[in-house]
Amino acid sequence: MKFPTLSALFVCLAAAGAAVGQAPSAQTAPKPAAPAAAAPATARVAVIEFQAAVAQTNEFQRDLADLQKKYDPKRTELKGLNDEIEKLTKDLQDQGAKLTEAERAAKARSIDEKKKQLDRLQQDAQSDFQNDMQQLINNVAGKVGAFMTDMAKNRGYTLVLDASDQQNATVLYAVPSTDITRAVIDGYNVKSGIPAPAAQGAGAGASGVDAPQPQPSK
């Protein structure tokens, strides 16, 4: 999944000051304006894919793996109920001719109730997972953002632009030397002291992870 609260990050790290001209004295003839203050040094601009930086930190990867484990029991519960619905549905189809109308109606009602139960459990799991996921993102993103700001100040950057949002791009071109994404990831990993997690299966560690959600059988 994307991180909607991070897609337009513009961190202004320093602003150029403007010199205020001297006002003319009321007792004497106006004097020429004072020379303008020296222009600031050439601006230094950096670019970062902030969403990727957050998602690739060891801390985020570790916490995401923990979140997935937290929802393993719910995933198992949903799968078990979905399997039960599929079995009952198949049994009804296979035995339909042998059952009375009342028996078929009773079995159909039981299946329908289980489908509704599965749908409610799925929606609850999805909502809970999204809330936990958003908290995880906000927690890590806040710390990575603070680290990035300190790094930018120390390196003398005057502006850092976020290149995460490809659909509403604010950065159309940047030379590779201005990209600080990897430097932020590596630097934050060192500061946090969190080791890289063990390799996960396909999809694990991605920033867009859905809650376990088997769909009700039709």
Backbone as CSV, one residue per row, in Angstrom:
resi,resn,N_x,N_y,N_z,CA_x,CA_y,CA_z,C_x,C_y,C_z
1,MET,0.788,-1.200,0.000,0.000,0.000,0.000,0.829,1.262,0.000
2,LYS,0.269,2.719,-0.557,1.034,3.957,-0.457,0.820,4.609,0.875
3,PHE,1.683,5.631,1.124,1.532,6.350,2.373,0.953,7.722,2.065
4,PRO,-0.438,7.950,2.081,-1.019,9.193,1.648,-0.587,10.424,2.391
5,THR,-0.142,10.353,3.710,0.241,11.524,4.478,1.652,11.993,4.172
6,LEU,2.397,11.220,3.357,3.795,11.554,3.127,4.059,11.969,1.686
7,SER,2.990,11.996,0.819,3.223,12.117,-0.605,3.622,13.512,-1.048
8,ALA,3.581,14.565,-0.190,3.936,15.917,-0.612,4.831,16.584,0.412
9,LEU,5.897,15.894,0.808,6.786,16.413,1.870,7.762,17.410,1.271
10,PHE,7.737,18.669,1.759,8.713,19.667,1.355,9.335,20.223,2.623
11,VAL,10.601,19.907,2.841,11.264,20.312,4.083,12.159,21.497,3.770
12,CYS,11.801,22.697,4.228,12.623,23.887,4.003,13.565,24.031,5.176
13,LEU,14.832,23.894,4.919,15.815,23.842,5.987,16.478,25.199,6.261
14,ALA,16.445,26.136,5.335,17.020,27.453,5.589,16.359,28.455,4.663
15,ALA,16.230,29.694,5.051,15.621,30.715,4.201,16.600,31.866,4.038
16,ALA,16.625,32.435,2.826,17.527,33.563,2.567,16.944,34.820,3.213
17,GLY,17.776,35.578,3.899,17.307,36.814,4.533,17.461,38.003,3.594
18,ALA,16.610,38.995,3.759,16.671,40.200,2.934,17.112,41.375,3.813
19,ALA,18.027,42.168,3.311,18.513,43.310,4.099,17.489,44.436,4.052
20,VAL,17.332,45.096,5.163,16.393,46.211,5.248,17.167,47.508,5.043
21,GLY,16.758,48.290,4.081,17.455,49.541,3.787,17.301,50.544,4.918
22,GLN,18.249,51.459,5.037,18.195,52.481,6.081,17.148,53.522,5.727
23,ALA,16.326,53.889,6.701,15.344,54.961,6.469,16.063,56.308,6.510
24,PRO,15.642,57.303,5.690,16.299,58.622,5.707,16.038,59.335,7.029
25,SER,17.028,60.107,7.494,16.900,60.858,8.746,15.952,62.026,8.555
26,ALA,15.190,62.352,9.608,14.255,63.484,9.538,14.995,64.807,9.583
27,GLN,16.248,64.887,10.062,16.987,66.122,10.233,17.927,66.423,9.080
28,THR,18.218,65.419,8.271,19.192,65.637,7.199,18.604,65.214,5.874
29,ALA,19.305,65.546,4.847,18.870,65.157,3.509,18.918,63.639,3.396
30,PRO,18.025,63.073,2.576,18.021,61.607,2.418,19.374,61.096,1.952
31,LYS,19.777,59.983,2.530,21.043,59.361,2.148,20.772,58.228,1.173
32,PRO,21.717,57.880,0.374,21.543,56.734,-0.529,21.277,55.465,0.284
33,ALA,20.481,54.588,-0.295,20.165,53.326,0.399,21.438,52.540,0.633
34,ALA,21.466,51.838,1.770,22.629,51.012,2.096,22.742,49.863,1.096
35,PRO,23.947,49.454,0.787,24.122,48.342,-0.150,23.390,47.093,0.357
36,ALA,22.828,46.355,-0.583,22.114,45.130,-0.214,23.083,44.130,0.395
37,ALA,22.553,43.329,1.300,23.395,42.298,1.917,23.861,41.309,0.856
38,ALA,24.978,40.729,1.127,25.529,39.773,0.163,24.558,38.621,-0.047
39,ALA,24.415,38.198,-1.286,23.511,37.095,-1.615,23.994,35.821,-0.929
40,PRO,23.055,34.966,-0.507,23.466,33.726,0.148,24.206,32.805,-0.813
41,ALA,24.919,31.891,-0.259,25.640,30.934,-1.095,24.647,30.180,-1.961
42,THR,25.143,29.606,-3.058,24.292,28.865,-3.975,23.488,27.806,-3.233
43,ALA,22.187,27.773,-3.521,21.314,26.818,-2.847,21.727,25.392,-3.192
44,ARG,21.634,24.526,-2.207,21.899,23.097,-2.405,20.598,22.342,-2.216
45,VAL,20.208,21.604,-3.246,18.940,20.894,-3.235,19.191,19.398,-3.239
46,ALA,18.437,18.681,-2.417,18.509,17.219,-2.384,17.133,16.647,-2.693
47,VAL,17.145,15.402,-3.136,15.904,14.699,-3.471,15.860,13.392,-2.686
48,ILE,14.670,13.021,-2.214,14.517,11.762,-1.490,13.201,11.110,-1.871
49,GLU,13.198,9.801,-2.005,11.949,9.043,-2.110,11.584,8.644,-0.682
50,PHE,10.827,9.506,-0.036,10.638,9.371,1.401,9.871,8.110,1.777
51,GLN,8.851,7.776,1.007,8.094,6.568,1.319,8.998,5.335,1.268
52,ALA,9.820,5.265,0.229,10.734,4.125,0.101,11.749,4.126,1.227
53,ALA,12.213,5.305,1.610,13.195,5.386,2.697,12.618,4.832,3.988
54,VAL,11.383,5.212,4.303,10.741,4.720,5.522,10.552,3.206,5.454
55,ALA,10.003,2.732,4.328,9.655,1.313,4.194,10.875,0.403,4.184
56,GLN,12.038,0.932,3.796,13.230,0.099,3.687,14.129,0.148,4.918
57,THR,13.743,0.898,5.917,14.545,0.893,7.143,14.389,-0.445,7.856
58,ASN,15.412,-0.831,8.575,15.347,-2.074,9.347,14.224,-2.026,10.384
59,GLU,14.011,-0.854,10.964,12.978,-0.728,11.989,11.594,-0.999,11.406
60,PHE,11.301,-0.413,10.251,9.997,-0.624,9.635,9.822,-2.084,9.237
61,GLN,10.863,-2.674,8.637,10.794,-4.071,8.220,10.541,-4.981,9.427
62,ARG,11.238,-4.720,10.522,11.044,-5.528,11.728,9.630,-5.388,12.273
63,ASP,9.160,-4.138,12.379,7.835,-3.911,12.954,6.736,-4.443,12.047
64,LEU,6.955,-4.383,10.737,5.970,-4.929,9.805,5.872,-6.447,9.950
65,ALA,7.019,-7.102,10.088,7.005,-8.560,10.284,6.265,-8.915,11.579
66,ASP,6.482,-8.125,12.630,5.777,-8.365,13.887,4.267,-8.172,13.715
67,LEU,3.893,-7.166,12.916,2.475,-6.910,12.686,1.831,-8.060,11.915
68,GLN,2.554,-8.589,10.946,2.032,-9.728,10.202,1.819,-10.925,11.132
69,LYS,2.767,-11.158,12.007,2.628,-12.274,12.948,1.429,-12.061,13.874
70,LYS,1.211,-10.832,14.268,0.081,-10.523,15.145,-1.239,-10.953,14.518
71,TYR,-1.319,-10.825,13.194,-2.579,-11.139,12.513,-2.616,-12.552,11.943
72,ASP,-1.607,-13.356,12.203,-1.636,-14.746,11.736,-2.850,-15.515,12.287
73,PRO,-3.158,-15.418,13.591,-4.332,-16.148,14.093,-5.630,-15.716,13.407
74,LYS,-5.772,-14.421,13.149,-6.978,-13.942,12.468,-7.030,-14.466,11.035
75,ARG,-5.878,-14.495,10.377,-5.817,-15.033,9.019,-6.244,-16.506,9.008
76,THR,-5.764,-17.246,9.997,-6.119,-18.666,10.095,-7.612,-18.836,10.352
77,GLU,-8.161,-17.995,11.226,-9.591,-18.063,11.527,-10.429,-17.789,10.285
78,LEU,-10.063,-16.774,9.534,-10.814,-16.427,8.329,-10.736,-17.538,7.283
79,LYS,-9.546,-18.100,7.140,-9.383,-19.173,6.161,-10.207,-20.398,6.567
80,GLY,-10.207,-20.718,7.863,-10.972,-21.868,8.325,-12.461,-21.697,8.074
81,LEU,-12.974,-20.499,8.347,-14.401,-20.249,8.132,-14.730,-20.271,6.643
82,ASN,-13.841,-19.718,5.827,-14.062,-19.720,4.383,-14.069,-21.155,3.841
83,ASP,-13.161,-21.986,4.338,-13.122,-23.390,3.910,-14.406,-24.115,4.314
84,GLU,-14.909,-23.799,5.510,-16.144,-24.430,5.974,-17.315,-24.053,5.075
85,ILE,-17.373,-22.791,4.695,-18.453,-22.335,3.810,-18.378,-23.046,2.460
86,GLU,-17.173,-23.177,1.926,-17.024,-23.849,0.644,-17.461,-25.312,0.729
87,LYS,-17.129,-25.979,1.840,-17.519,-27.380,1.998,-19.033,-27.525,2.119
88,LEU,-19.659,-26.666,2.923,-21.102,-26.729,3.095,-21.824,-26.437,1.776
89,THR,-21.275,-25.499,1.017,-21.874,-25.161,-0.273,-21.793,-26.341,-1.235
90,LYS,-20.624,-26.998,-1.270,-20.463,-28.158,-2.141,-21.376,-29.305,-1.716
91,ASP,-21.482,-29.535,-0.399,-22.350,-30.593,0.098,-23.801,-30.341,-0.290
92,LEU,-24.212,-29.077,-0.207,-25.583,-28.748,-0.560,-25.838,-28.995,-2.042
93,GLN,-24.841,-28.653,-2.864,-24.986,-28.888,-4.297,-25.037,-30.385,-4.612
94,ASP,-24.174,-31.160,-3.934,-24.111,-32.602,-4.210,-25.334,-33.348,-3.684
95,GLN,-25.862,-32.885,-2.541,-26.942,-33.623,-1.893,-28.317,-32.989,-2.122
96,GLY,-28.322,-31.920,-2.865,-29.573,-31.175,-3.012,-30.753,-32.008,-3.433
97,ALA,-30.531,-32.930,-4.370,-31.633,-33.744,-4.885,-32.176,-34.706,-3.836
98,LYS,-31.391,-35.061,-2.861,-31.792,-36.028,-1.837,-32.457,-35.372,-0.633
99,LEU,-32.407,-34.074,-0.576,-32.935,-33.356,0.584,-34.347,-32.860,0.329
100,THR,-35.071,-32.704,1.404,-36.394,-32.094,1.286,-36.219,-30.588,1.100
101,GLU,-37.262,-29.949,0.698,-37.205,-28.504,0.499,-36.861,-27.789,1.801
102,ALA,-37.403,-28.283,2.891,-37.127,-27.665,4.190,-35.671,-27.847,4.581
103,GLU,-35.094,-29.015,4.309,-33.684,-29.279,4.621,-32.765,-28.399,3.775
104,ARG,-33.109,-28.285,2.508,-32.291,-27.422,1.631,-32.342,-25.971,2.101
105,ALA,-33.508,-25.515,2.496,-33.654,-24.129,2.963,-32.863,-23.902,4.247
106,ALA,-32.897,-24.882,5.137,-32.165,-24.752,6.406,-30.668,-24.687,6.158
107,LYS,-30.177,-25.551,5.285,-28.737,-25.550,4.977,-28.333,-24.251,4.270
108,ALA,-29.179,-23.769,3.387,-28.893,-22.522,2.679,-28.829,-21.352,3.660
109,ARG,-29.751,-21.341,4.654,-29.719,-20.279,5.657,-28.448,-20.347,6.494
110,SER,-28.026,-21.569,6.845,-26.801,-21.729,7.631,-25.589,-21.207,6.867
111,ILE,-25.534,-21.518,5.587,-24.418,-21.044,4.760,-24.439,-19.521,4.669
112,ASP,-25.618,-18.954,4.481,-25.736,-17.504,4.365,-25.298,-16.814,5.649
113,GLU,-25.676,-17.382,6.800,-25.265,-16.800,8.080,-23.750,-16.845,8.249
114,LYS,-23.145,-17.935,7.827,-21.689,-18.051,7.929,-20.990,-17.076,6.991
115,LYS,-21.568,-16.840,5.830,-20.996,-15.863,4.905,-21.037,-14.463,5.516
116,LYS,-22.155,-14.148,6.154,-22.263,-12.842,6.802,-21.262,-12.719,7.949
117,GLN,-21.094,-13.814,8.695,-20.111,-13.817,9.777,-18.704,-13.600,9.229
118,LEU,-18.370,-14.285,8.152,-17.056,-14.130,7.536,-16.843,-12.693,7.061
119,ASP,-17.877,-12.125,6.472,-17.761,-10.747,5.974,-17.503,-9.778,7.120
120,ARG,-18.234,-9.966,8.259,-18.013,-9.076,9.410,-16.607,-9.231,9.972
121,LEU,-16.150,-10.475,10.106,-14.807,-10.715,10.634,-13.746,-10.129,9.713
122,GLN,-13.959,-10.278,8.423,-13.003,-9.735,7.458,-12.925,-8.216,7.555
123,GLN,-14.076,-7.568,7.647,-14.089,-6.105,7.733,-13.431,-5.620,9.023
124,ASP,-13.701,-6.311,10.126,-13.076,-5.937,11.396,-11.559,-6.103,11.333
125,ALA,-11.118,-7.236,10.739,-9.681,-7.482,10.633,-9.019,-6.430,9.753
126,GLN,-9.681,-6.081,8.656,-9.138,-5.078,7.745,-8.998,-3.729,8.441
127,SER,-10.036,-3.334,9.175,-10.003,-2.047,9.871,-8.914,-2.025,10.942
128,ASP,-8.834,-3.089,11.732,-7.825,-3.152,12.791,-6.415,-3.126,12.209
129,PHE,-6.220,-3.869,11.135,-4.901,-3.923,10.519,-4.499,-2.561,9.962
130,GLN,-5.429,-1.891,9.296,-5.119,-0.577,8.731,-4.768,0.429,9.819
131,ASN,-5.481,0.370,10.939,-5.171,1.277,12.050,-3.773,1.001,12.602
132,ASP,-3.459,-0.281,12.794,-2.131,-0.639,13.295,-1.048,-0.248,12.294
133,MET,-1.340,-0.449,11.023,-0.375,-0.119,9.982,-0.100,1.383,9.934
134,GLN,-1.158,2.179,10.063,-0.978,3.630,10.024,-0.152,4.110,11.211
135,GLN,-0.387,3.516,12.375,0.415,3.875,13.548,1.882,3.515,13.326
136,LEU,2.115,2.351,12.740,3.488,1.940,12.453,4.159,2.944,11.518
137,ILE,3.465,3.288,10.434,4.016,4.230,9.454,4.325,5.574,10.099
138,ASN,3.342,6.098,10.852,3.530,7.412,11.467,4.710,7.409,12.435
139,ASN,4.853,6.336,13.201,5.923,6.242,14.183,7.294,6.274,13.504
140,VAL,7.479,5.400,12.522,8.788,5.323,11.868,9.037,6.552,11.000
141,ALA,8.011,7.007,10.283,8.185,8.159,9.403,8.591,9.404,10.183
142,GLY,8.014,9.583,11.371,8.387,10.747,12.173,9.863,10.736,12.539
143,LYS,10.371,9.556,12.911,11.782,9.455,13.303,12.712,9.568,12.102
144,VAL,12.308,8.962,10.983,13.132,9.069,9.775,13.149,10.512,9.282
145,GLY,12.002,11.200,9.363,11.947,12.602,8.940,12.862,13.489,9.769
146,ALA,12.891,13.259,11.079,13.778,14.050,11.939,15.242,13.770,11.608
147,PHE,15.557,12.501,11.369,16.935,12.151,11.012,17.318,12.792,9.690
148,MET,16.421,12.752,8.717,16.695,13.355,7.414,16.943,14.851,7.536
149,THR,16.144,15.520,8.365,16.305,16.964,8.546,17.686,17.291,9.126
150,ASP,18.106,16.533,10.143,19.429,16.753,10.726,20.530,16.496,9.703
151,MET,20.383,15.437,8.920,21.392,15.136,7.903,21.479,16.261,6.875
152,ALA,20.308,16.745,6.447,20.297,17.813,5.450,20.960,19.080,5.985
153,LYS,20.684,19.407,7.239,21.309,20.591,7.832,22.822,20.427,7.922
154,ASN,23.255,19.260,8.357,24.692,19.013,8.509,25.426,19.039,7.181
155,ARG,24.738,18.646,6.129,25.371,18.626,4.809,25.179,19.924,4.028
156,GLY,24.478,20.869,4.618,24.338,22.180,3.992,23.276,22.269,2.917
157,TYR,22.307,21.354,2.926,21.226,21.458,1.944,20.257,22.539,2.382
158,THR,19.760,23.304,1.419,18.781,24.347,1.714,17.363,23.900,1.403
159,LEU,17.214,22.802,0.666,15.888,22.319,0.305,15.953,20.822,0.028
160,VAL,14.969,20.087,0.537,14.852,18.659,0.246,13.478,18.417,-0.364
161,LEU,13.451,17.830,-1.554,12.199,17.555,-2.258,11.879,16.066,-2.216
162,ASP,10.591,15.761,-2.084,10.150,14.366,-2.030,9.765,13.900,-3.435
163,ALA,10.375,12.830,-3.897,10.095,12.277,-5.222,9.255,11.016,-5.144
164,SER,8.533,10.805,-4.053,7.789,9.566,-3.861,6.580,9.445,-4.777
165,ASP,5.843,10.535,-4.946,4.571,10.478,-5.666,4.802,10.596,-7.163
166,GLN,4.693,9.465,-7.867,4.936,9.474,-9.307,3.752,10.045,-10.086
167,GLN,2.543,9.938,-9.561,1.370,10.424,-10.272,1.263,11.945,-10.220
168,ASN,1.696,12.517,-9.103,1.678,13.975,-8.968,3.104,14.450,-8.715
169,ALA,3.959,14.172,-9.691,5.389,14.403,-9.511,5.693,15.884,-9.320
170,THR,6.491,16.166,-8.303,7.021,17.512,-8.108,8.482,17.578,-8.532
171,VAL,9.099,16.426,-8.692,10.482,16.356,-9.159,10.471,15.685,-10.525
172,LEU,10.746,16.452,-11.561,10.733,15.916,-12.919,12.102,15.417,-13.348
173,TYR,13.137,15.967,-12.757,14.489,15.525,-13.107,15.423,15.857,-11.954
174,ALA,16.344,14.942,-11.685,17.370,15.180,-10.667,18.564,14.295,-10.987
175,VAL,19.746,14.853,-10.879,20.942,14.042,-11.107,21.107,13.087,-9.933
176,PRO,21.639,11.900,-10.169,21.755,10.903,-9.096,22.479,11.408,-7.848
177,SER,23.418,12.320,-8.032,24.194,12.780,-6.868,23.352,13.569,-5.875
178,THR,22.157,14.023,-6.279,21.300,14.777,-5.357,20.372,13.864,-4.562
179,ASP,20.318,12.578,-4.914,19.405,11.640,-4.267,20.013,11.152,-2.946
180,ILE,19.359,11.468,-1.835,19.885,11.084,-0.519,19.088,9.929,0.100
181,THR,18.254,9.268,-0.706,17.404,8.202,-0.167,18.224,7.118,0.518
182,ARG,19.200,6.560,-0.189,19.997,5.476,0.374,20.813,5.948,1.565
183,ALA,21.325,7.178,1.489,22.110,7.706,2.606,21.250,7.825,3.863
184,VAL,19.990,8.232,3.698,19.097,8.344,4.841,18.777,6.967,5.410
185,ILE,18.505,5.997,4.534,18.200,4.639,5.003,19.377,4.072,5.789
186,ASP,20.562,4.130,5.183,21.741,3.555,5.838,22.074,4.290,7.132
187,GLY,22.004,5.610,7.086,22.317,6.387,8.283,21.333,6.137,9.404
188,TYR,20.066,6.034,9.065,19.060,5.777,10.098,19.225,4.379,10.686
189,ASN,19.555,3.412,9.838,19.775,2.053,10.347,20.920,2.015,11.352
190,VAL,21.970,2.763,11.049,23.107,2.820,11.979,22.683,3.481,13.284
191,LYS,21.957,4.587,13.178,21.544,5.307,14.384,20.602,4.463,15.239
192,SER,19.658,3.764,14.605,18.685,2.975,15.363,19.314,1.745,15.990
193,GLY,20.381,1.232,15.377,21.029,0.035,15.891,20.226,-1.242,15.680
194,ILE,19.188,-1.168,14.830,18.340,-2.342,14.578,18.911,-3.118,13.393
195,PRO,19.215,-4.398,13.580,19.792,-5.179,12.485,18.760,-5.474,11.406
196,ALA,19.254,-5.792,10.228,18.360,-6.141,9.130,17.609,-7.419,9.467
197,PRO,16.293,-7.465,9.216,15.526,-8.678,9.515,15.865,-9.799,8.544
198,ALA,15.543,-11.012,8.936,15.754,-12.153,8.051,14.902,-11.989,6.804
199,ALA,15.370,-12.573,5.704,14.641,-12.466,4.441,13.242,-13.038,4.596
200,GLN,12.266,-12.296,4.045,10.873,-12.730,4.126,10.416,-13.246,2.775
201,GLY,9.230,-13.837,2.774,8.656,-14.333,1.525,8.213,-13.191,0.646
202,ALA,7.712,-13.552,-0.522,7.285,-12.548,-1.489,6.202,-11.674,-0.885
203,GLY,6.353,-10.378,-1.068,5.356,-9.427,-0.582,5.633,-8.940,0.813
204,ALA,6.364,-9.690,1.610,6.653,-9.251,2.968,7.615,-8.085,2.920
205,GLY,7.373,-7.109,3.785,8.239,-5.948,3.830,7.795,-4.834,2.914
206,ALA,6.809,-5.084,2.051,6.313,-4.019,1.199,5.514,-3.042,2.043
207,SER,5.456,-1.797,1.567,4.754,-0.796,2.356,3.249,-0.940,2.237
208,GLY,2.761,-1.538,1.183,1.334,-1.725,1.038,0.965,-3.168,1.321
209,VAL,0.623,-3.485,2.541,0.309,-4.849,2.939,-1.133,-4.890,3.410
210,ASP,-1.923,-5.773,2.854,-3.321,-5.871,3.231,-3.490,-6.827,4.402
211,ALA,-4.519,-6.589,5.166,-4.864,-7.519,6.249,-5.325,-8.828,5.640
212,PRO,-5.228,-9.915,6.401,-5.737,-11.190,5.903,-7.222,-11.075,5.613
213,GLN,-7.610,-11.378,4.394,-8.997,-11.141,4.040,-9.525,-12.146,3.029
214,PRO,-9.702,-13.405,3.397,-10.358,-14.343,2.500,-11.759,-13.832,2.174
215,GLN,-12.118,-13.878,0.903,-13.425,-13.385,0.496,-14.483,-14.457,0.704
216,PRO,-15.687,-14.045,1.101,-16.755,-15.027,1.283,-17.012,-15.789,0.005
217,SER,-17.259,-17.082,0.143,-17.586,-17.888,-1.018,-18.910,-17.444,-1.589
218,LYS,-19.005,-17.468,-2.876,-20.247,-17.062,-3.547,-21.204,-18.243,-3.630
